[in-house]
Amino acid sequence: CWMLKEEKSQLAHYIINIGLLVVVVSSGAVMLFLVVREIRNRPDWKKIHVAFLSIWGLTCLFGTTWGLGFLNFGP
């Protein structure tokens, strides 16, 4: 394995994992913004308010699990 106990390799390990986490979470946030914008522009916004809350809940759930998965590393 190229990930040894050296300081430089651990730094690379952290940068790769945190970088991937940032990409996943930010792309999820962008998609959430686009979906919310489309939903709010519809005339039947009051009827689909529950759908918005469902999307928001799933986004938080997926973001939390991805975050815990990427940050769960160590010795």
Buried (B, 14 or more C-beta within 10 A) or exposed (E): EEEEEEEEEEEEBEEEBEEEBEEBBEEBEEEBEEBBEEBEEEEEEEEBEEEBEEBEEEBEEEBEEBEEEBEEEEE
